[in-house]
Amino acid sequence: MWLALDELTSMVKNPVDVPKSEALWAIFSSTGGEYAREHKFQRENGKYYALIADLDEVGSLTALEISTALKIVFPKSTSHYIYSTKSAVPENNKSRIIVPLSVPVSGADYELYQKIFNDKLSDAGIEPDRATERCGQLFYLPNRGAFYDFHIA
């Protein structure tokens, strides 16, 4: 399934509310098929269109506050999506970030860019889950829980 940015915008603004086991997920690579989740295959064949962050421990930071920190770390970044995870609560607004890339990058470059992205977030005091540095790592799309917060820039 292909996911266009206007569809992503709609998903962030109006997320589904389903059990996590039924939630939609993505790998932001144009290389799909039966090997889509294989890290080696994606590293060698993938073309990536977005960087991602999975933030499990942000405390009570809001999506807007995370966005502000992101803009300080990456002042030239033009757009991004931030939304709460299914298990977020006001005291720990577990969040996800999607940063669309202006040009696709190879799987090998993606791993490097993901590491740099995560390092920059960490330097800003926002500790990401480093699993996103693997090419075949799935990434859950918006799924409303009891608490949901989002920001689109």
C-alpha positions in Angstrom: 0.0 0.0 0.0 1.3 3.5 -0.9 0.7 6.3 1.6 0.5 9.8 0.3 1.3 12.8 2.5 -2.3 14.1 2.3 -3.4 10.7 3.6 -0.8 10.9 6.4 -2.1 14.4 7.3 -5.6 13.0 7.6 -4.5 10.0 9.6 -2.7 12.3 12.1 -5.7 14.6 12.5 -8.3 11.8 12.6 -6.6 8.7 13.9 -8.2 5.3 14.1 -8.9 3.8 17.6 -8.1 0.1 17.3 -6.2 -2.5 19.4 -2.5 -2.2 18.7 -2.5 -5.7 17.2 -4.8 -4.3 14.5 -3.0 -1.0 14.0 -1.6 0.1 10.7 2.1 0.3 10.3 4.6 1.4 7.6 8.1 1.2 6.5 8.8 4.4 4.6 10.5 2.6 1.7 9.2 2.2 -1.8 10.6 -1.4 -1.7 7.9 -3.7 -0.4 6.9 -7.2 -1.0 7.7 -10.3 0.9 11.1 -9.1 1.9 10.0 -5.6 3.1 10.8 -6.4 6.8 14.2 -7.9 6.1 16.8 -5.3 7.2 19.5 -6.6 4.8 17.1 -6.5 1.8 16.0 -3.0 2.6 19.6 -1.8 3.2 20.6 -3.1 -0.3 17.4 -2.3 -2.2 15.3 0.2 -0.2 14.5 3.8 -1.3 13.4 5.8 1.8 11.1 8.8 1.8 11.0 9.8 5.5 13.0 9.7 8.7 11.2 8.6 11.8 11.5 8.7 15.6 9.8 6.6 18.3 9.9 8.5 21.6 8.9 6.4 24.6 10.1 8.7 27.4 9.3 12.4 26.8 7.5 13.0 30.1 4.8 15.6 29.7 6.2 17.3 26.7 3.4 18.2 24.2 3.6 17.5 20.5 4.1 21.3 20.0 7.0 21.4 22.5 8.6 18.4 20.7 8.1 20.2 17.4 9.8 23.4 18.8 12.8 21.3 19.9 12.9 19.6 16.5 12.9 23.0 14.7 15.8 24.1 16.9 17.8 21.0 16.1 16.8 21.0 12.4 16.1 24.7 11.5 15.8 23.9 7.8 13.3 21.1 8.2 10.2 22.2 6.4 7.6 19.7 7.5 7.1 17.0 10.1 4.3 15.1 11.8 4.2 14.4 15.5 1.5 12.3 17.2 1.0 10.4 20.4 1.1 6.6 20.6 -1.7 4.4 21.6 -0.3 4.0 25.1 0.5 7.7 25.7 -0.8 9.4 28.8 -0.5 13.1 29.8 2.4 12.3 32.2 4.3 10.5 29.4 3.3 11.6 26.0 4.9 8.8 24.1 5.2 10.1 20.6 6.2 9.4 17.1 7.8 11.8 14.5 7.8 11.5 10.7 10.0 13.8 8.7 9.4 13.5 5.0 12.6 13.7 2.9 12.7 16.0 -0.2 14.5 13.2 -2.2 14.6 9.5 -1.5 17.7 8.0 0.0 19.1 4.5 -0.3 18.8 1.9 2.5 22.5 2.3 3.4 22.2 6.1 3.5 18.9 5.8 5.4 20.6 4.0 8.3 23.2 6.8 8.5 20.6 9.6 8.3 18.5 7.8 10.9 21.4 7.6 13.3 22.3 11.3 12.8 18.6 12.2 13.3 18.4 10.1 16.5 21.8 11.6 17.7 20.5 15.1 17.2 17.2 14.3 19.1 19.3 12.8 21.9 21.5 15.9 22.0 18.3 18.0 22.4 17.3 15.9 25.5 14.7 13.8 23.6 15.8 10.2 23.7 14.6 8.1 20.7 14.3 4.3 20.4 17.3 3.4 18.3 15.5 0.5 16.7 14.4 3.0 14.0 18.0 2.9 12.7 17.3 -0.6 11.2 16.1 -0.5 7.6 13.2 -3.0 8.1 11.9 -1.6 11.3 8.1 -1.2 11.2 6.6 2.1 12.4 3.1 2.4 13.8 0.8 5.0 12.2 -1.6 7.1 14.2 -3.9 5.1 16.5 -5.8 7.1 19.2 -5.6 6.0 22.8 -7.3 7.5 25.8 -4.9 10.5 25.4 -4.0 11.8 22.0 -1.9 14.9 21.0 -0.5 15.9 17.6 1.2 18.7 15.8 1.8 19.0 12.0 4.4 21.5 10.8 
